[in-house]
Amino acid sequence: MSDLLYLECPCTSFPRSFARDYKETYLYPPPSTIYGFLLSLVGEEDLTAHLGVKLAIGIIGNTPPISRIVRKQRHHKFSKTHMGTYPPSQFSKPNFQELLTDLRVVVKLDSTQESATVKLDERVAIALSSPEQITRFGGLSLGESWSLINGIRPYRLDDGKIKWLLKDNRGLIGLPIWIDRQTTRGIFHRFTLSNSDEFDENCWTEIKAPLPATKAKSGSQKKK
């Protein structure tokens, strides 16, 4: 079990990709969020640095309860008119947001299909054993920047039974694997939560980016 990572977050939120004014949250940490969290842990700013890595995500304990709060949130789209200046008095308003509390997560990594010279699992091991060898900034968060974790360490048997997220085309749990914030394109998979702690190949999820969009050929180009 030494290859499993255990982390706990007292309060977080994983806003659904299509949520608008009412910020609903996914019940479970999306693979895209876990991948971003690990990049933050090792101080990597390039999101594509470790594409091809496989993640397995497990939950310890019951499904985290959902709380609903009222929070001031910013609402705007970038425009040439404002050039990045959005006064809170005009672009902020109170909205409801869902939060998850007492989240305990287990993560397993498989970097065999990565093309990076130094694999992500190796960099994570260095970050945990010799943190002075990495360069990073900011707090370590799971989700939004305010969702600081209590800590991360190797999993222990006394941490509790693991319920793995399994890839399942008929599963009721839909989670993002990759979201492109510029094009809003993404990759999603469906999952189900296992009833046992047995690990199998369906626990793995590969992190990959969408293929570039291809432009449709014009009518004149189609004709020969």
Secondary structure by P-SEA (a helix, b strand, c coil): cccbbbbbbcccccccccccccccccccccaaaaaaaaaaaaccccccccccbbbbbbbccccbbbbbbbbbbbbbcccccccccccccccbbbbbbbbbcbbbbbbbbbcccccccccaaaaaaaaaacccccccccccccccccccccccccccccccbbbbbcccccccbbbbcccccccccbbbbbbbbbcccccccccbbbbbbcccbbbbbccccccc
